[in-house]
Amino acid sequence: MSSTPVDYDLDPADRRPAWDRTWEVASPDWDATGMRRIVAEDLSPVLDVGCGNGVLAESLPPRSRWIGLDSSPAQLAQATAGRLVRADARRLPFGDAVFGAVVCHWMLYHFDHPAEVITEAHRVLRPGGLFLASTSARINDPELAPQGYPATTFDAENAPAIAASVFGDQAVEVEAWDGPYLLLPNAAAVQRYVRHHFLPPEAADSVTAPLTLTKRGCFVWARKH
Ligand SMILES: C[S@@+](CC[C@H](N)C(=O)[O-])C[C@H]1O[C@@H](n2cnc3c(N)ncnc32)[C@H](O)[C@@H]1O
């Protein structure tokens, strides 16, 4: 099991921006789906750890206070919304119990010990606040990765237990997804997707476009008591 490489400043113009939201033809709209409990409970401020280009802020109502934190200058340079902070997720530059929600979307697999980041998230959350993380499953994209993806330090198979190690078993809830949510319209899109997901280039040769992809992964929720 290993952490996923962090290449956001080494390769900012290619791999990461290769994702195209127009591929999400039947998606649950991951950003909006994930944020709906945070919006419904009017939890604020929201700390978006590993915010990337800050797209999550679009899923919040204007009255919410959103703060995006990321360690990558290249990612933060693409963000336009809200207050942005450049920092390491393992040492959040905030006091205890100040956030209504802390979100770690598709980023905890970058750490050898993701529980360190979750411990920081727990520290900065107010009692009653919500932690939310998302990640993909090893059995994601079976059409392109029939053998499955290698285990990472934070995937759908191990994420609930890791979150529970910080928040406690009773505090954690899992919401899984498994469906034909993505349509790669042509061969170029398949190649971009393969690159974006660190798959070997030959994976694109084994399929025919247009390609419907089965997406599998989960949200992990945890309430701070
Ligand atoms: C896959 S991107 C996810 C971006 C965003 N959360 C989203 O869902 O679109 C992972 C992000 O984690 C950030 N990241 C990686 N290591 C980090 C660290 N030690 N501290 C803060 N952010 C980090 C990267 O710079 C990158 O923007």
PDBQT file of the ligand as one rigid body, heavy atoms in Angstrom, charges set to zero:
ROOT
HETATM    1  C1  LIG A 301      -6.862  15.320  -6.252  1.00  0.00    +0.000 C 
HETATM    2  S1  LIG A 301      -6.623  16.962  -5.701  1.00  0.00    +0.000 S 
HETATM    3  C2  LIG A 301      -8.232  17.280  -5.057  1.00  0.00    +0.000 C 
HETATM    4  C3  LIG A 301      -8.613  18.714  -5.134  1.00  0.00    +0.000 C 
HETATM    5  C4  LIG A 301     -10.026  19.031  -4.658  1.00  0.00    +0.000 C 
HETATM    6  N1  LIG A 301     -10.231  18.651  -3.270  1.00  0.00    +0.000 N 
HETATM    7  C5  LIG A 301     -11.061  18.370  -5.536  1.00  0.00    +0.000 C 
HETATM    8  O1  LIG A 301     -11.795  17.474  -5.069  1.00  0.00    +0.000 OA
HETATM    9  O2  LIG A 301     -11.155  18.738  -6.718  1.00  0.00    +0.000 OA
HETATM   10  C6  LIG A 301      -5.618  16.827  -4.219  1.00  0.00    +0.000 C 
HETATM   11  C7  LIG A 301      -5.192  18.153  -3.633  1.00  0.00    +0.000 C 
HETATM   12  O3  LIG A 301      -4.522  17.923  -2.385  1.00  0.00    +0.000 OA
HETATM   13  C8  LIG A 301      -3.475  18.868  -2.282  1.00  0.00    +0.000 C 
HETATM   14  N2  LIG A 301      -2.471  18.423  -1.307  1.00  0.00    +0.000 N 
HETATM   15  C9  LIG A 301      -1.606  17.386  -1.443  1.00  0.00    +0.000 A 
HETATM   16  N3  LIG A 301      -0.804  17.306  -0.375  1.00  0.00    +0.000 NA
HETATM   17  C10 LIG A 301      -1.172  18.312   0.465  1.00  0.00    +0.000 A 
HETATM   18  C11 LIG A 301      -0.712  18.760   1.741  1.00  0.00    +0.000 A 
HETATM   19  N4  LIG A 301       0.310  18.156   2.391  1.00  0.00    +0.000 N 
HETATM   20  N5  LIG A 301      -1.314  19.820   2.306  1.00  0.00    +0.000 NA
HETATM   21  C12 LIG A 301      -2.333  20.471   1.674  1.00  0.00    +0.000 A 
HETATM   22  N6  LIG A 301      -2.803  20.089   0.455  1.00  0.00    +0.000 NA
HETATM   23  C13 LIG A 301      -2.226  19.032  -0.139  1.00  0.00    +0.000 A 
HETATM   24  C14 LIG A 301      -2.923  18.955  -3.690  1.00  0.00    +0.000 C 
HETATM   25  O4  LIG A 301      -2.127  20.105  -3.904  1.00  0.00    +0.000 OA
HETATM   26  C15 LIG A 301      -4.206  18.927  -4.523  1.00  0.00    +0.000 C 
HETATM   27  O5  LIG A 301      -4.701  20.215  -4.784  1.00  0.00    +0.000 OA
ENDROOT
TORSDOF 0
